[in-house]
Amino acid sequence: MIGIDQISEEFVHELKILACFDPANMSVGIKLRSDMSDALCQAAQRLHSQGLISAIDGGYLTPFGMTMVEHLQHLLVALKPAG
């Protein structure tokens, strides 16, 4: 299947970091706790290097990051199990 290999564990960790931001209040940042897993810390560093967040340990969303969180929220709502 085309694209299935694009969803790596690293990608999922990046999505988890982006999902920590509140889409209803994009002016609120996040700070990774010191006890976070290395995988999540590395995901935040990748998001920072890609220009989505302002700091390697969270910070604020950049304008590009805000757009990506909006898209992520649409996806999460669309795929949420009914119940």
C-alpha angles and dihedrals in degrees: 000000000000113000099013091112091055091071100079128162088257090056091050090051090052090052090050091054092049090048089060090070117091108239090198091059112029092173091073116090133201134229121205112234119240091244095058117123120265089242092060092044090052090048090055090049090052092049089051093050089049090054099248099114131032100230138033090241097045118281118156134330117260117224088265090049091051090055091049092049090051089053091046091052091053090052094047092050092046093050097040110124114251113246 
